[in-house]
Amino acid sequence: MAEETSGSRNDRLKADPVDRKVFMNVPIWLWIATASALVAILLADLIIIGRRPHEPSTRESSFWVIFYVALAVLFGLAVLLFAGPRYGGQFFAGWVTEYSLSVDNLFVFVIIMSRFCVPRGYQQKVLMAAIVLALLMRGVFIAAGAAAINQFIWVFYIFGAFLLYTAYQLACSDDHVEYKENALVRCSRRVLPMTDDYDSGNLRVTRGSRKLFTPMIVVMVAIGTADLLFAVDSIPAIFGLTKEAYLVFAANVFALMGLRQLYFLLGHLLERLVYLSRGLAVILGFIGVKLALEAMNENQIGFINGGEPISWAPHLPIWLSLGVIVVTLGVTAAVSLAKSPKEERDPRLMARSGIN
């Protein structure tokens, strides 16, 4: 990776010894080992689902959620031990943010599966497909984002503006938001020869001499397009917390692992997290401001301050980012769970959950 050359950054590094190591030195073998281990875990999960599609019990879901969270914590502690507190903090901040966004995305998955009447026993197959698609799409966005940031620091202005806009949308969302089929889903319904039932959750079946698709293919299309939108939201957010592609990749994978088990574990508790979107709006807004300040600190755009770094722009340390994220999520969860389900609830989340 190219070393930073900005005068303001050099001055800041001299003043802040913790920031002297600008980029992690991640050898290729570590990239391969990490990716291989995570892919192996995902494949094992896929094999289990393929052999025995079912609705996991509370005990089974709890075990796997705790297992995946423990893996993420152990990975973060390893980063903290071998790379230092700066990168350890960046991983934990990124992982907690991505995990929170993933939980928010579960609301959309609930609506999609309710809309298409997916049987409970087949829902984990849909969720696993959603996770695999999300990993593939986010991998592409991570590679593109890392390349862009290394070459053009002004990309942070774009990321920051996008996150502020997303935060505004979450905070001031329409009271009557509901899932609407996009053009691709509608086209799939019209064009593909399809059965009326899910037939054991298969994508395609043979009926007489005809090969037909099941409604599962439309569900997969809906989930895939939703995953694409989620990737567009989440990648700028984590790049606002760390520029390290390795940490961005790891945080995203760990945030998606165990998501299908979490879906069944939380169940109707999701409906009670009525202020989650508001909390995420605060977090995304904070990260958007952080990105803008970072871009100003290393400014190279000619029509802004004559192409020179803006010296008064403060550098927000990672411990502050992690603190804001944890406190915001804690307050959001506490206030949401304290609110009685029978009291007035967030209309946006009621629409998402299909509650009248």
C-alpha positions as a Markdown table, in Angstrom:
| # | Residue | x | y | z |
|---|---|---|---|---|
| 1 | Met | 0.0 | 0.0 | 0.0 |
| 2 | Ala | 1.1 | 3.5 | -0.7 |
| 3 | Glu | 2.3 | 5.6 | 2.2 |
| 4 | Glu | 0.5 | 8.8 | 3.1 |
| 5 | Thr | 2.3 | 12.0 | 2.1 |
| 6 | Ser | 0.0 | 14.7 | 3.3 |
| 7 | Gly | 1.8 | 17.4 | 5.4 |
| 8 | Ser | -1.0 | 17.5 | 8.0 |
| 9 | Arg | -1.0 | 13.8 | 8.4 |
| 10 | Asn | 2.8 | 13.7 | 8.9 |
| 11 | Asp | 2.4 | 16.4 | 11.6 |
| 12 | Arg | -0.3 | 14.5 | 13.3 |
| 13 | Leu | 1.7 | 11.3 | 13.3 |
| 14 | Lys | 4.5 | 13.1 | 15.0 |
| 15 | Ala | 2.1 | 14.3 | 17.6 |
| 16 | Asp | 0.3 | 11.0 | 18.0 |
| 17 | Pro | 2.7 | 8.1 | 18.4 |
| 18 | Val | -0.2 | 5.6 | 18.3 |
| 19 | Asp | -0.9 | 6.6 | 14.7 |
| 20 | Arg | 2.7 | 6.2 | 13.4 |
| 21 | Lys | 2.0 | 2.9 | 11.8 |
| 22 | Val | -0.3 | 4.1 | 9.0 |
| 23 | Phe | -1.2 | 0.7 | 7.5 |
| 24 | Met | -1.2 | -2.8 | 8.8 |
| 25 | Asn | 1.3 | -5.1 | 7.2 |
| 26 | Val | -0.9 | -8.1 | 6.5 |
| 27 | Pro | 1.1 | -10.9 | 4.6 |
| 28 | Ile | -0.7 | -12.8 | 1.8 |
| 29 | Trp | -0.6 | -16.1 | 3.8 |
| 30 | Leu | -2.7 | -14.5 | 6.6 |
| 31 | Trp | -5.2 | -13.2 | 4.0 |
| 32 | Ile | -5.4 | -16.8 | 2.6 |
| 33 | Ala | -5.6 | -18.5 | 6.0 |
| 34 | Thr | -8.3 | -16.1 | 7.2 |
| 35 | Ala | -10.4 | -16.4 | 4.1 |
| 36 | Ser | -10.0 | -20.2 | 4.0 |
| 37 | Ala | -11.1 | -20.6 | 7.6 |
| 38 | Leu | -14.1 | -18.4 | 7.2 |
| 39 | Val | -15.2 | -20.1 | 3.9 |
| 40 | Ala | -14.8 | -23.5 | 5.6 |
| 41 | Ile | -17.1 | -22.5 | 8.4 |
| 42 | Leu | -19.7 | -21.2 | 5.9 |
| 43 | Leu | -19.5 | -24.4 | 3.9 |
| 44 | Ala | -20.1 | -26.5 | 7.0 |
| 45 | Asp | -23.1 | -24.4 | 7.7 |
| 46 | Leu | -24.4 | -24.9 | 4.1 |
| 47 | Ile | -23.9 | -28.7 | 4.4 |
| 48 | Ile | -25.9 | -28.8 | 7.6 |
| 49 | Ile | -28.8 | -26.8 | 6.0 |
| 50 | Gly | -28.7 | -28.9 | 2.8 |
| 51 | Arg | -28.9 | -32.2 | 4.7 |
| 52 | Arg | -31.5 | -31.1 | 7.2 |
| 53 | Pro | -33.6 | -28.0 | 6.5 |
| 54 | His | -35.5 | -27.1 | 9.6 |
| 55 | Glu | -36.4 | -24.4 | 12.0 |
| 56 | Pro | -33.6 | -24.3 | 14.6 |
| 57 | Ser | -34.6 | -24.5 | 18.3 |
| 58 | Thr | -33.8 | -21.7 | 20.8 |
| 59 | Arg | -31.1 | -23.9 | 22.2 |
| 60 | Glu | -29.5 | -24.5 | 18.8 |
| 61 | Ser | -29.7 | -20.9 | 17.8 |
| 62 | Ser | -28.3 | -19.7 | 21.1 |
| 63 | Phe | -25.3 | -22.0 | 20.8 |
| 64 | Trp | -24.4 | -20.9 | 17.3 |
| 65 | Val | -24.9 | -17.2 | 18.0 |
| 66 | Ile | -22.6 | -17.4 | 21.0 |
| 67 | Phe | -20.1 | -19.4 | 19.0 |
| 68 | Tyr | -19.9 | -16.9 | 16.2 |
| 69 | Val | -19.8 | -13.9 | 18.6 |
| 70 | Ala | -17.0 | -15.6 | 20.6 |
| 71 | Leu | -15.0 | -16.2 | 17.3 |
| 72 | Ala | -15.3 | -12.5 | 16.5 |
| 73 | Val | -14.2 | -11.4 | 20.0 |
| 74 | Leu | -11.2 | -13.8 | 19.9 |
| 75 | Phe | -10.2 | -12.5 | 16.4 |
| 76 | Gly | -10.5 | -8.9 | 17.8 |
| 77 | Leu | -8.3 | -9.8 | 20.8 |
| 78 | Ala | -5.7 | -11.3 | 18.4 |
| 79 | Val | -5.7 | -8.1 | 16.4 |
| 80 | Leu | -5.4 | -6.1 | 19.6 |
| 81 | Leu | -2.5 | -8.3 | 20.8 |
| 82 | Phe | -0.5 | -8.5 | 17.6 |
| 83 | Ala | -1.3 | -5.2 | 15.8 |
| 84 | Gly | -2.0 | -2.9 | 18.8 |
| 85 | Pro | -4.9 | -1.1 | 20.3 |
| 86 | Arg | -5.5 | 1.2 | 17.3 |
| 87 | Tyr | -6.3 | -1.7 | 15.0 |
| 88 | Gly | -8.0 | -3.8 | 17.6 |
| 89 | Gly | -10.3 | -0.8 | 18.3 |
| 90 | Gln | -11.0 | -0.4 | 14.6 |
| 91 | Phe | -12.0 | -4.0 | 14.2 |
| 92 | Phe | -14.4 | -3.9 | 17.2 |
| 93 | Ala | -15.9 | -0.6 | 16.1 |
| 94 | Gly | -16.4 | -1.9 | 12.6 |
| 95 | Trp | -17.8 | -5.3 | 13.7 |
| 96 | Val | -20.3 | -3.8 | 16.2 |
| 97 | Thr | -21.5 | -1.3 | 13.5 |
| 98 | Glu | -21.8 | -4.0 | 10.8 |
| 99 | Tyr | -23.5 | -6.4 | 13.2 |
| 100 | Ser | -26.1 | -3.7 | 14.2 |
| 101 | Leu | -26.8 | -2.9 | 10.5 |
| 102 | Ser | -27.2 | -6.6 | 9.8 |
| 103 | Val | -29.8 | -6.9 | 12.6 |
| 104 | Asp | -31.7 | -4.0 | 11.1 |
| 105 | Asn | -31.6 | -5.8 | 7.8 |
| 106 | Leu | -33.3 | -8.7 | 9.4 |
| 107 | Phe | -36.5 | -6.6 | 9.5 |
| 108 | Val | -36.5 | -6.5 | 5.7 |
| 109 | Phe | -35.9 | -10.3 | 5.5 |
| 110 | Val | -38.9 | -10.8 | 7.8 |
| 111 | Ile | -41.1 | -8.8 | 5.4 |
| 112 | Ile | -39.8 | -10.5 | 2.3 |
| 113 | Met | -40.5 | -14.0 | 3.7 |
| 114 | Ser | -43.9 | -12.9 | 5.0 |
| 115 | Arg | -44.8 | -11.4 | 1.7 |
| 116 | Phe | -44.0 | -14.6 | -0.1 |
| 117 | Cys | -45.3 | -16.9 | 2.6 |
| 118 | Val | -42.1 | -18.9 | 3.0 |
| 119 | Pro | -42.6 | -21.8 | 5.3 |
| 120 | Arg | -40.7 | -21.6 | 8.6 |
| 121 | Gly | -38.8 | -24.8 | 7.9 |
| 122 | Tyr | -37.3 | -23.3 | 4.7 |
| 123 | Gln | -36.5 | -19.8 | 6.0 |
| 124 | Gln | -33.0 | -20.7 | 7.2 |
| 125 | Lys | -32.2 | -21.8 | 3.6 |
| 126 | Val | -33.3 | -18.4 | 2.4 |
| 127 | Leu | -31.2 | -16.7 | 5.1 |
| 128 | Met | -28.1 | -18.7 | 4.3 |
| 129 | Ala | -28.5 | -17.7 | 0.7 |
| 130 | Ala | -28.8 | -14.1 | 1.7 |
| 131 | Ile | -25.6 | -14.3 | 3.8 |
| 132 | Val | -23.6 | -15.9 | 0.9 |
| 133 | Leu | -24.9 | -13.3 | -1.6 |
| 134 | Ala | -24.1 | -10.5 | 0.9 |
| 135 | Leu | -20.5 | -11.8 | 1.3 |
| 136 | Leu | -20.0 | -11.9 | -2.4 |
| 137 | Met | -21.4 | -8.4 | -3.0 |
| 138 | Arg | -19.6 | -6.9 | -0.1 |
| 139 | Gly | -16.3 | -8.5 | -1.2 |
| 140 | Val | -16.6 | -6.6 | -4.5 |
| 141 | Phe | -17.5 | -3.3 | -2.7 |
| 142 | Ile | -14.6 | -3.7 | -0.3 |
| 143 | Ala | -12.1 | -4.3 | -3.1 |
| 144 | Ala | -13.4 | -1.3 | -5.0 |
| 145 | Gly | -13.6 | 0.9 | -1.9 |
| 146 | Ala | -10.1 | 0.1 | -0.7 |
| 147 | Ala | -8.6 | 0.8 | -4.2 |
| 148 | Ala | -10.5 | 4.1 | -4.5 |
| 149 | Ile | -9.5 | 5.3 | -1.0 |
| 150 | Asn | -5.8 | 4.4 | -1.5 |
| 151 | Gln | -5.7 | 6.5 | -4.7 |
| 152 | Phe | -8.3 | 9.3 | -4.0 |
| 153 | Ile | -8.8 | 10.6 | -0.5 |
| 154 | Trp | -11.6 | 12.8 | -1.8 |
| 155 | Val | -13.8 | 9.6 | -1.9 |
| 156 | Phe | -14.3 | 10.2 | 1.8 |
| 157 | Tyr | -16.3 | 13.3 | 1.0 |
| 158 | Ile | -18.7 | 11.2 | -1.1 |
| 159 | Phe | -18.9 | 8.4 | 1.5 |
| 160 | Gly | -19.5 | 11.0 | 4.3 |
| 161 | Ala | -22.2 | 12.7 | 2.3 |
| 162 | Phe | -23.9 | 9.4 | 1.5 |
| 163 | Leu | -23.9 | 8.3 | 5.2 |
| 164 | Leu | -25.3 | 11.6 | 6.3 |
| 165 | Tyr | -28.1 | 11.3 | 3.7 |
| 166 | Thr | -28.8 | 7.7 | 4.8 |
| 167 | Ala | -28.8 | 8.8 | 8.5 |
| 168 | Tyr | -31.4 | 11.5 | 7.6 |
| 169 | Gln | -33.5 | 8.9 | 5.8 |
| 170 | Leu | -33.5 | 6.6 | 8.8 |
| 171 | Ala | -34.3 | 9.4 | 11.3 |
| 172 | Cys | -37.1 | 10.9 | 9.2 |
| 173 | Ser | -38.4 | 7.8 | 7.4 |
| 174 | Asp | -41.9 | 7.7 | 6.1 |
| 175 | Asp | -44.5 | 6.4 | 8.5 |
| 176 | His | -46.0 | 4.1 | 5.9 |
| 177 | Val | -42.9 | 2.4 | 4.5 |
| 178 | Glu | -43.5 | -1.2 | 3.4 |
| 179 | Tyr | -41.8 | -3.7 | 1.1 |
| 180 | Lys | -42.5 | -3.2 | -2.6 |
| 181 | Glu | -41.5 | -5.6 | -5.3 |
| 182 | Asn | -38.8 | -4.2 | -7.6 |
| 183 | Ala | -38.8 | -4.5 | -11.4 |
| 184 | Leu | -36.5 | -7.6 | -11.3 |
| 185 | Val | -38.9 | -9.5 | -9.0 |
| 186 | Arg | -42.0 | -8.5 | -11.0 |
| 187 | Cys | -40.2 | -9.6 | -14.2 |
| 188 | Ser | -39.2 | -13.0 | -12.6 |
| 189 | Arg | -42.9 | -13.6 | -11.7 |
| 190 | Arg | -44.1 | -12.9 | -15.2 |
| 191 | Val | -41.3 | -14.7 | -17.2 |
| 192 | Leu | -40.5 | -17.8 | -15.3 |
| 193 | Pro | -42.7 | -20.9 | -15.4 |
| 194 | Met | -43.6 | -21.4 | -11.8 |
| 195 | Thr | -45.3 | -23.8 | -9.4 |
| 196 | Asp | -47.8 | -22.7 | -6.7 |
| 197 | Asp | -45.9 | -24.4 | -3.9 |
| 198 | Tyr | -42.4 | -24.5 | -2.5 |
| 199 | Asp | -41.9 | -28.3 | -3.0 |
| 200 | Ser | -39.4 | -29.0 | -0.2 |
| 201 | Gly | -37.7 | -25.6 | -0.7 |
| 202 | Asn | -36.1 | -26.5 | -4.1 |
| 203 | Leu | -35.5 | -23.8 | -6.7 |
| 204 | Arg | -36.6 | -26.1 | -9.6 |
| 205 | Val | -38.7 | -29.2 | -9.9 |
| 206 | Thr | -40.0 | -31.5 | -12.6 |
| 207 | Arg | -43.8 | -31.8 | -13.0 |
| 208 | Gly | -44.6 | -34.4 | -15.6 |
| 209 | Ser | -42.5 | -33.5 | -18.6 |
| 210 | Arg | -42.0 | -29.9 | -17.6 |
| 211 | Lys | -39.3 | -28.3 | -15.5 |
| 212 | Leu | -40.7 | -25.5 | -13.4 |
| 213 | Phe | -39.3 | -23.0 | -10.9 |
| 214 | Thr | -40.8 | -22.7 | -7.4 |
| 215 | Pro | -41.6 | -19.4 | -5.7 |
| 216 | Met | -38.2 | -19.8 | -3.9 |
| 217 | Ile | -36.5 | -18.4 | -7.0 |
| 218 | Val | -38.5 | -15.2 | -6.7 |
| 219 | Val | -37.6 | -15.0 | -3.0 |
| 220 | Met | -33.9 | -15.4 | -3.8 |
| 221 | Val | -34.2 | -12.6 | -6.4 |
| 222 | Ala | -35.8 | -10.3 | -3.8 |
| 223 | Ile | -33.2 | -11.2 | -1.1 |
| 224 | Gly | -30.4 | -10.6 | -3.6 |
| 225 | Thr | -31.5 | -7.2 | -4.6 |
| 226 | Ala | -32.0 | -6.3 | -0.9 |
| 227 | Asp | -28.5 | -7.5 | -0.2 |
| 228 | Leu | -27.1 | -5.2 | -2.9 |
| 229 | Leu | -28.8 | -2.2 | -1.3 |
| 230 | Phe | -27.5 | -3.2 | 2.2 |
| 231 | Ala | -23.9 | -3.5 | 0.8 |
| 232 | Val | -24.1 | 0.0 | -0.6 |
| 233 | Asp | -25.1 | 1.3 | 2.9 |
| 234 | Ser | -22.7 | -0.7 | 5.0 |
| 235 | Ile | -19.3 | -0.5 | 3.2 |
| 236 | Pro | -19.0 | 3.3 | 3.4 |
| 237 | Ala | -19.9 | 3.1 | 7.1 |
| 238 | Ile | -17.0 | 0.7 | 8.0 |
| 239 | Phe | -14.5 | 2.6 | 5.8 |
| 240 | Gly | -15.3 | 5.5 | 8.0 |
| 241 | Leu | -13.9 | 3.5 | 10.9 |
| 242 | Thr | -10.9 | 1.8 | 9.3 |
| 243 | Lys | -9.1 | 2.0 | 6.0 |
| 244 | Glu | -7.7 | -1.5 | 6.5 |
| 245 | Ala | -9.2 | -3.8 | 3.9 |
| 246 | Tyr | -8.3 | -6.8 | 6.0 |
| 247 | Leu | -10.2 | -5.5 | 9.0 |
| 248 | Val | -13.1 | -4.4 | 6.8 |
| 249 | Phe | -13.3 | -7.9 | 5.3 |
| 250 | Ala | -13.1 | -9.6 | 8.6 |
| 251 | Ala | -15.6 | -7.4 | 10.3 |
| 252 | Asn | -18.2 | -7.9 | 7.5 |
| 253 | Val | -17.8 | -11.7 | 7.6 |
| 254 | Phe | -18.1 | -12.0 | 11.3 |
| 255 | Ala | -21.1 | -9.6 | 11.3 |
| 256 | Leu | -22.9 | -11.9 | 8.8 |
| 257 | Met | -22.0 | -15.2 | 10.5 |
| 258 | Gly | -24.7 | -16.5 | 12.8 |
| 259 | Leu | -27.2 | -14.0 | 11.4 |
| 260 | Arg | -29.7 | -16.8 | 10.4 |
| 261 | Gln | -29.6 | -18.3 | 13.9 |
| 262 | Leu | -30.0 | -14.8 | 15.4 |
| 263 | Tyr | -33.1 | -14.4 | 13.2 |
| 264 | Phe | -34.8 | -17.4 | 14.9 |
| 265 | Leu | -33.4 | -16.6 | 18.3 |
| 266 | Leu | -34.8 | -13.1 | 18.5 |
| 267 | Gly | -38.1 | -14.0 | 16.9 |
| 268 | His | -40.7 | -11.5 | 17.9 |
| 269 | Leu | -38.1 | -9.5 | 20.0 |
| 270 | Leu | -37.2 | -7.9 | 16.7 |
| 271 | Glu | -40.6 | -6.2 | 16.7 |
| 272 | Arg | -39.7 | -4.6 | 20.1 |
| 273 | Leu | -36.5 | -2.9 | 18.8 |
| 274 | Val | -38.6 | 0.0 | 17.7 |
| 275 | Tyr | -35.8 | 2.6 | 18.0 |
| 276 | Leu | -33.1 | 0.6 | 16.3 |
| 277 | Ser | -33.3 | 2.6 | 13.2 |
| 278 | Arg | -33.0 | 5.9 | 15.1 |
| 279 | Gly | -29.9 | 4.6 | 16.9 |
| 280 | Leu | -28.4 | 3.5 | 13.6 |
| 281 | Ala | -29.2 | 7.0 | 12.2 |
| 282 | Val | -27.1 | 8.5 | 15.1 |
| 283 | Ile | -24.2 | 6.1 | 14.4 |
| 284 | Leu | -24.2 | 6.6 | 10.6 |
| 285 | Gly | -24.4 | 10.4 | 11.1 |
| 286 | Phe | -21.5 | 10.3 | 13.4 |
| 287 | Ile | -19.4 | 8.2 | 11.0 |
| 288 | Gly | -20.4 | 10.5 | 8.1 |
| 289 | Val | -19.1 | 13.5 | 10.1 |
| 290 | Lys | -15.9 | 11.6 | 10.9 |
| 291 | Leu | -15.3 | 10.8 | 7.2 |
| 292 | Ala | -15.8 | 14.4 | 6.3 |
| 293 | Leu | -13.3 | 15.6 | 8.9 |
| 294 | Glu | -10.8 | 13.0 | 7.8 |
| 295 | Ala | -11.2 | 14.2 | 4.2 |
| 296 | Met | -10.7 | 17.8 | 5.3 |
| 297 | Asn | -7.6 | 16.8 | 7.3 |
| 298 | Glu | -6.1 | 15.3 | 4.2 |
| 299 | Asn | -7.7 | 17.6 | 1.6 |
| 300 | Gln | -6.3 | 17.6 | -1.9 |
| 301 | Ile | -9.2 | 19.1 | -3.8 |
| 302 | Gly | -8.1 | 22.4 | -5.5 |
| 303 | Phe | -11.3 | 24.4 | -4.9 |
| 304 | Ile | -11.4 | 23.5 | -1.2 |
| 305 | Asn | -8.9 | 25.6 | 0.8 |
| 306 | Gly | -6.6 | 25.9 | -2.2 |
| 307 | Gly | -6.0 | 22.2 | -2.3 |
| 308 | Glu | -4.3 | 22.3 | 1.1 |
| 309 | Pro | -5.3 | 20.2 | 4.2 |
| 310 | Ile | -7.6 | 22.0 | 6.6 |
| 311 | Ser | -5.6 | 22.3 | 9.8 |
| 312 | Trp | -8.5 | 23.0 | 12.1 |
| 313 | Ala | -10.3 | 19.8 | 11.2 |
| 314 | Pro | -10.0 | 17.5 | 14.3 |
| 315 | His | -9.0 | 13.9 | 14.2 |
| 316 | Leu | -11.5 | 11.7 | 16.0 |
| 317 | Pro | -9.7 | 8.7 | 17.7 |
| 318 | Ile | -11.0 | 5.2 | 17.3 |
| 319 | Trp | -11.8 | 4.9 | 21.1 |
| 320 | Leu | -14.2 | 7.8 | 20.7 |
| 321 | Ser | -15.9 | 6.1 | 17.7 |
| 322 | Leu | -16.2 | 2.8 | 19.6 |
| 323 | Gly | -17.6 | 4.6 | 22.6 |
| 324 | Val | -20.2 | 6.5 | 20.6 |
| 325 | Ile | -21.3 | 3.3 | 18.9 |
| 326 | Val | -21.6 | 1.2 | 22.0 |
| 327 | Val | -23.4 | 3.8 | 24.1 |
| 328 | Thr | -25.8 | 4.6 | 21.3 |
| 329 | Leu | -26.7 | 1.0 | 20.8 |
| 330 | Gly | -27.0 | 0.4 | 24.5 |
| 331 | Val | -29.4 | 3.4 | 25.0 |
| 332 | Thr | -31.4 | 2.4 | 21.9 |
| 333 | Ala | -31.9 | -1.2 | 23.1 |
| 334 | Ala | -32.7 | -0.2 | 26.6 |
| 335 | Val | -35.3 | 2.4 | 25.6 |
| 336 | Ser | -36.8 | 0.1 | 23.0 |
| 337 | Leu | -37.2 | -2.9 | 25.3 |
| 338 | Ala | -38.6 | -0.7 | 28.1 |
| 339 | Lys | -41.4 | 0.5 | 25.8 |
| 340 | Ser | -44.5 | -1.6 | 26.2 |
| 341 | Pro | -45.5 | -3.4 | 23.0 |
| 342 | Lys | -49.1 | -2.1 | 23.5 |
| 343 | Glu | -48.0 | 1.5 | 23.7 |
| 344 | Glu | -47.4 | 3.7 | 20.7 |
| 345 | Arg | -44.7 | 2.1 | 18.5 |
| 346 | Asp | -42.6 | 3.3 | 15.6 |
| 347 | Pro | -44.9 | 3.1 | 12.5 |
| 348 | Arg | -42.0 | 2.4 | 10.2 |
| 349 | Leu | -41.1 | -0.8 | 12.1 |
| 350 | Met | -44.7 | -1.8 | 12.5 |
| 351 | Ala | -45.1 | -1.6 | 8.7 |
| 352 | Arg | -41.9 | -3.6 | 8.3 |
| 353 | Ser | -43.1 | -6.3 | 10.6 |
| 354 | Gly | -46.6 | -6.4 | 9.1 |
| 355 | Ile | -48.2 | -5.5 | 12.4 |
| 356 | Asn | -51.6 | -3.8 | 12.2 |
